[in-house]
Amino acid sequence: MVKLSRSRSRRKKNKHPPNPVSLITYLELQRARIEEVLHRLVPQETAMPPTIHRAMRYSLFAGGKRIRSIFCLEAARAVSPEPVPDIADISSTLEMVHTYSLIHDDLPALDNDDYRRGKLTCHKVFGEATAILAGDALLALAFQVLATLPHTPAEVRADLAAELSRATGTVNGMIGGQVADLEAANDSLDPEKLEYIHRAKTAALFRASVCLGAIAARANPEQLAAISRFGENAGMAFQVVDDILDVESSREELGKTVGKDILQKKVTYPALYGLERSRQIAAGFIAQAKEALRPFGESAARLQELSEYLVSRKA
């Protein structure tokens, strides 16, 4: 967890009035906002060399709810009642990193998936070599954006980059979680191993999503610790629900191949605990996430709603 080098006094609790916009409408509005930012930041398909930019944009704009970016926006709002400079650009980096991870996860050497969000995966359209490079390029672009934020002080940019790099790395980060996932199998199911995989592979980026928003809003250490607990527990709930949907849903609903966890002997919560107990575990993670938001009061109302959405979704 990032420890800010600057000392800040505790902010007054934000007093945001209840938002009259429904959660579904809000999600669509924010998704459109993030899409606009991504279109601006990612090179156009005509930029040289065009093939890599077509591949990057193909996967980045293939759909998705932009939930990690929205978590970032709302975490900033929970910490600060004032607009946060560069927050839209900061939030966009999470979608770049998330898409990079999906492109690589779908490769034949990893999960070997042909469909993602109802469309052919990047390597099926552009070939494996270009897909690998497209993922690499999106990861590089994310850090370029953070390093060049026009209205954010250098020390804050450094904190943002450090937080995101930890979430993508090998120690309790996405790459470490992916390696552990590759090495695990149902014949060696272990609760501690399962939790490590999910915390590193999925929850780490959710934690980074809210921490980036909080850091940009100049959260004090107590606020940052609370928002970090929220993000990690919300991310765990998200992944447990993903495990459940792989058993219960259909390709039409999810937009990707279902049932592969079982076929590939993946370590999952349903495989270890069964479906009903997995639902209870997801609910428990969300309860912990919501408890972490208590210090923020009404300013975190949307984050509370978003956490509930994570466990009620069907795709």
N, C-alpha and C positions, 0 to 999 in steps of 0.2 A: 504494500500500500504506500502511496506517495506521501511523504511528509513535507509539507510546504516549508520552504526556508524562510518565508516572510511571516511575521507574527501578525495576527489579526484579532481584533476584539470580537467577542460573540455578537452576532447580528441580532437585532430584534426579530422576533418571530413574524414571518410574513403574514399579511392579512389579505389574501386574495379572495374576492367574492366568488361564490359558487359559479362555475362555468355553465351557461345554459345550453351550450352545444352538446349534443349527444356524443358518446364515445365513438361510435362508428363514423359519424360526420367528422369529428375531430381527427380521427385516424386518417381519413381520406384527405382532409385539408393539409395535414402535416406531411403526408406522403407526397402530395403534389409539390409542396414547398421544397422538400428534400430532392425530389426529382429535378426541379429547376436548377438547384445548386449543382447537382452531379453533372447535368448537361453542360453547365458552364465550366466546371473544373476538369472534366475528362476530355482529352483531345478528340476532335471530330474525326469521323471515319476517313476523311480525305487527307488528314495530316500524315506526312511520311513517317514511317512506312505504313501504308493504309491497312494492311492485313492485321497487324497487332491491335490497332485501334478499333477495327471492326470486331475483333474477338473480345476485347475488353468491354466494349459497349453492348455487345450481344448478351453477355452474361449479366452485366450490371443492370441492364434495363429489361431483363427477361421477366420481371414481376417481383413480387415480394412486398411485404407490408412496411418495410423500413422501420421495424420496431426498435432496433438498437439505436438508431438515430433519434427516434422519438423519445426513448428513455433518456438520452443525453440532453435533449432540449428541455425535458420536464425536470430533470435533476437540477439544471441551471436555474430554472424558475423556482424550484423549491428552496434554493439557497438564497437567491437574490430577487428582490422585488423590482429591480431595475433591469432594462435590457442588457444582455451580455454581449460585448463586441465579438464578432467573428463566430458566434455560436453555431450558425447554420453551416459554415464551412467546417468547423470542428466536428459537428455531428455527421457530416458526409463521409469523413474518413472511416467511420465505423462500417458503413456500407461497402466501401472499397475493400476493407480488410475481410469482412464477412464474405463478400463475393469471391475474393481470392481463395479463401478456405474452401468454399463450395466447389470451385473449379478444380482444385487439387484433390478434394475428397472424391470427386466423381471419376477420377482417372482410373484406367484399368489396373494400375499398380496398387491402388487403394480400394475404394468401394466398387469400382467398375460399374457405374450407373450410366444408363443411356438417356434418362430423362430427368429434368430438373424443372420444377414449376410448370409442368405440362409441355415443355419444349425439349428438343434434343440438347444434350449437354455440350459444353464447349468443345471437347475433344472429338465428339461425333461430327461436328460441323466443320471445325478448322484443323483437326488433327491433333495428336498428342503433343507434339513439340510446340505448336503455337499456343495450345491451351496452357501448358506449363508456363510459357513466357507471359501470357496474358495475366495469369495469377500473380506472377512475380511483379509485373508492371503495376498492377493495382496496389499491391503492398507498398512498392516504392513510392507511388503517387501519394498514398495516404500520408507518409512521413514528409514528403515534399510540401504538402499542403500545411501540415502543422508547423513546419520549420519556417514558412513564409507568411504566416498570418499577419495581415497588415496593421491590425489595431490591437495586438496582444503583446505585452512586454516579453522580452527575451526569456526571463526566468520562468514565466508561465508557460511559454512555448516548450521550454525544456522539460517542465513537469508533465505536460501533456504527452510529449513524445516518450518519456520514460514510462509513464503509465501504460500507454498503448503497446510499447515494445515488450513489457513484462507479460501482458495478456497474450501476446502472440508467440512467446518464447518457449524454451524447453523446460524451465523450472516452474511448475504449476501454471503453465500457459498452454496455448492451443497445440503447438507442435509436440510438446511433451505428452499431452493428452492423446493426441493422434497415435503416437508411437505406442503408448500403453494399450490403446484400443486395438492396434494391429497385432500386438503380442498376446492379447487375452483371448480366451475361448470359453465356451460354456462348460467344458469339462474341468475348468479350473476357476469356477465362479468364486469370488471372494468379495464380501461387502465393502471392505476397505479399498480394494482395487477398483471396484465399480464406482464408488464415490469419488476417488481420485480422478478417474477418467472423465466423469461428467463435470467435476469442478474445473478441471484443466481445459478440456476440449470445448466446453460450452459456456459454463458459468463465468469463466475468466473474461470473456468478451462482454458479457452482460455487466459484470462488475466494472470493467473499463468504461463501458458506455455511460454509466451514471457518474463514475468518478471523473471522466473528462468534462462532463457538464458542471460538476461541482467545483473542480479545479479552475475552470474558466470563470466561474462566478465568484472565485476567491473564498471558497469555503474555509472555515477554521478547522483545526484538527479533529474536533469532536464531530462536526458536521460531516467531514470527509469519512471518518470511521463509520458513522451511521449509514451514510449513503452507500458505502462499500458493502456493508452487511446486507443492505437491501438488495443491491445488484447481484451479489453472489447467490443469495437464496432464491431470488426471482429466476436467475439463470438455471439453477438446479431444478426448479419446478418446471421450467420450459422444457428441459431435456427429458425429465421423467414423462411428461405428457407426450413428447415426441416418441419415446419408446412405446407408449401405449397406443398411439395412433398408427405406428408401424404394424401393430397387431390387428387393430380394429377397423382402420380406415381402408379406403380404396385408392387406386392410382388416380381416378378421376377427381377425388376430393383433395388429395395431397399434391398431385401434379408430379409425382415421382413413383418409382417402384416401391411397393410395400411388401412386407414379409421377408425382406432380405436379412434383417437382423437374425431371424431364426435360421435361415438357410446358411448364413455365414458364421453361425455360432457366436454371434456378438454377445458381449457382456451387457445386459440391459436389466432394468428394474423388473419388468414383467417376467423375464427369464428366471430371476432370482427369487422374487417375492410373489409373483402372480399379479393379475390385473387389479383386483380389488384393493389389495394392500398397496400397490403402486399408486393408485388414486389417493389413498390416505396419505402416503408419503408426500405426494405433490402438494396436497392441501396443507400439510405441515410446513413445508418449505415456504409456501405463500403466507402462512400465518406469521412465520418468523420475519419474512420480508416486510410485511405490513407493520409489525411491531417496531422494526428498525426505523420506520418513518415517523413514529409518534412525536419526536422532538420538533418536526417541521410543521405540525398542525395542518391547517387548511391549505397551506401552500403546496402540500404534497398530495392533494386530493386526486389529481390526475394520475400520479404514480400509483396510488392505491387502486384506482380503477384499472390501470394497465396491468397490474399484478394479477388481479382477478381474471382479466381477459386471457392471460397466459394459460390458465388452467381450464377455462371454459371453451377455448377454441376447438374447432373441428378440423383444422388444416394448418 
